[in-house]
Amino acid sequence: MDWAYYWLLMGILAFGFVIANLIRAALGKRRGWQVLLFASLSCGALTMLCMVQMVNNWVQKEDWSALLDCVPAMASWLTIALCLGILLNLLALCLHLRGEVKTRGARPFS
């Protein structure tokens, strides 16, 4: 299996899911946010897996120039993307939990 472009698709999907979750939180929609959070984290993990598989493919083909050129840059970009993804997912989680606490406070007998 060629992993060359799956990391790009999974990375775009991961950030797309978290942006959709943030938009839903901003609009006050309270249902289904857990699914979007899980999908975003799963796609982020699959992005990392695809990158590791791509590096593994380079090692098996003994393409040392690709490893020397790409892996240092990939490591720094993946670290930035991972931290950004975690922060955005935490923001979405906090927005949803804060909204749930506010709506529970409005109904004292539920």
Order of alpha helices (4+ residues) and beta strands (2+ residues): alpha-alpha-alpha
